[in-house]
Amino acid sequence: MATTQANVLLIAPELIGIDQDIWDLILADVNRHVSSVTFGEFTEEACRYLAAHYLTLQSDKSINSASGALVKDKVGDVFREYSRSSNERYSEADYNRTGYGKTFLSIRRKVAIKFKAYVPDR
């Protein structure tokens, strides 16, 4: 089951002011990338928290500028650069940037443990 904007707003009412185009894009991405095969009965919940995580990063510039979002910045002799290679995966530290990302990780771990319990010994 895919999540909806209404479900995300139930857990994250502070996201109400985000542009509808951004909502549509993030919900489409999350609903496509979170597999019901992997998450089973937790699929909608995982989608909801992952969408809230991405939307929070999108809306909170102080979180977003901490890493990754800024490519180059130079003022006088001071120079900063943040970048991520195109093949680098989203890491656990990235999810830890918001409470919603931490909850998504918790759900993912719960599903992984449940999944591992059913793998037969060889």
N, C-alpha and C positions, 0 to 999 in steps of 0.2 A: 504494500500500500504506500503510495506516495504521500508526502506531507503537503500541507497547504499554507498559504500566508496566514490564514486565521489561526492555525495550530501553532505556528512559530510565534505569532503575536501573543498567544496565551502565556508562553514562557518568557517572552522578551518584549514587553510592551514599549520599551524605550526605542524600538526600531520602527515605530509607526510613521516617522517622517521621511523614510527612505523612498526615493523615486521608484515608481512602479516598474519601469524598465529594468532596474537593477534587481528588484524582487523577482521578476519573471525569469531573468537570466540565471540567477543563483538557484532558484527553485528547480528550474529545468536541469541544470548541471547536477545538483545534489540528487534529485530523483533518478537521474540516469546513471550516476556513478555508485550509488549505494545499492548493492545487490541484495535482493530478497533471498537469493540462494545462500549468501553468506550470513545475513543478519536475521533471517527467518522472521519470527514474531516480533523482533525488535527493529524491523526495517523502518517503519514510520517514525519511531522515536529517534533512531540514529539520524535519519534525514532531517528531522526537526532541529536537533541540536547542532548538526553540522551546518545547516542553513543559518541558524542564529549566530554561529561562530563566524562564518564568512561575512554576514551582514554587519556584525559588530566591528570586524576589522575594516570593512568598507566605510562605516559611518564614523569611527573614532580615529581621527587623524593622529592622535598621540600614540596610539598602539601601532597604527599602520606605518608610521615613519620610523619606528624603532629598528626595523631591519627589512631588507628586501624591497621595499617600495621605492626608496630613493636610489637612483642609479649613480649620479654624480652630483656633488655639491662643492663649490669652491667660493670662499670669501677671503680675499687677500691671499695670504700664504697658506691658509688652512684649507685642506682638501679632504673630503670624505667620499667613500664609494661603497655602496652596498650592492651586491649582485648575487644571483643564484644561477648556476648553470642550467641550461634548458633540460638536462636529464636528471637533475637532482630531485629527489622525491621530497614531498612534504613530510617533515620530521615530527617526532613527538613534541619537540620544543615549540614548533609552530602551533600545534593544538593547545599547548599550555598557555598561550597568550591570552585566552579568554576562558571564563568559567564554562561557557558552552562547549568550547573545544575540549576542555578537561572531561566534561560529562560524556561527550562523544567517545573519547578514548576509553572511558570506563565501560561504556556499552560495548565497544569493540573488543576489549579484553574479556568481558563476560562471554561474548559470543565465541571468541577464540578458545577459551577454556572449555566451553561446552562442546565445541567442535572437536577439540583434541580428545575429549573423553570418549568419543565414538570411533576413534581410529584404532583398528585392531592391531595387536602386536604381531610382528612377523618373525 
